[in-house]
């Protein structure tokens, strides 16, 4: 939460895939005075900001969660496993995520 206390999602979320709608519902239920539409807009703005930052090639660092980085991979030669022939794998950008130590510790409690 904003005051620094850790938050957990309800047991309804545990054991299933967390979706954008779940984030919206969590923001709506935890922040008084926001409509669901406003909560959805907050979540959309957050994700848009992250996407735009990554598209510029900049890292996104979320304290207590982890780091998202875009890395450039060079073109390389690979092998088609069915035919055994060499093929060129084109250069591309990939997104990487490295969990923070806080998150790793929480997962291993």
N, C-alpha and C positions, 0 to 999 in steps of 0.2 A: 504494500500500500504506500501511499505518499508519505506516511509518517515513518517508514522504514520497517514496519512489522511485516514479516513474511505472510503471504497469503497462500491458500490452497484452494483448489477447485472442489466443488461438491462431489460427492461419491457418484453422482449421475455421470460425471465426465470420466472418472477413472475406469480404465478397461476399454475405452473406445477411442476412436480418432477424434482429436480436438479440431473443430472446424471454426471457420470465421464466424459463423452464427453463434457458436459457443462463446467466443470472445465478446461479441456484441452483447449477448445476454449477461455475461459477467460484468461488463462495464455498466450496463443498464441497472443491474441489481445492486451494485456496490456504490454507485455515485448517485446520490439523490438529486432530483431536480432535472434529470435528463430524460427525454423521451427515448423510445427505442430507436427512432429515426436519428436523433442526435448521437446516440451511442454508436449506431452504425456508421455515422459520418466520422466520428472520432477514430474508430477502428480503421475505416477506409483511408483516412488521412495518414495514420501511422504507417500502414502498409505501403501507401503510395510514396511516402517520404523515404522509406527503406528501399523500395524499388528504384526510385530516381537516384538515390545516392549510389547504389550498387551499379546502376547503368553508367554512371560517370566514372566507374572504376575505383571509387572510394570505399573504404572499409566501414562497416557498421559495427560499433562496439556497444554492447548492452551490458552494463555493470551487473554482475551477479548471474548473468545468463551465458554470454559467449560473444564470439566475434564472427561476423560474416565477411568474407573477402572474395573478390573476383580475381582469378588468376588466369594468365594467358598461357595456353599450352601450345607448344610448337607442333608443326606438322611432323608426322612420323610414319614409319612403315609398320604396318600390322600384318596379320595373317588371317585369311579367311579360313575358319576352322573346318568348313565342309570340303573345300577344294585344296587347301594347303597353299594357295597362291598368295603372293605378297600383294597388299593393297596399300594405297596411301591414305592415311587418316589425316584429314585437313586440320589446320590450326584452328583453335577455338578458345573461347573464354568459358571458364567453369566457375561455379560458385562453391566455396568451401565454408564449412562451419567448424569452429573449434569451441567446445564447451568450456566455460570458466571453471576454475577449481571449486567455486561455491556450488555450482550446478552438479559437478561430478560428485562432490561430497554428499549433497542432498540425495542423489540417485543411489548412493551406496550406503545409506543409513539403514 
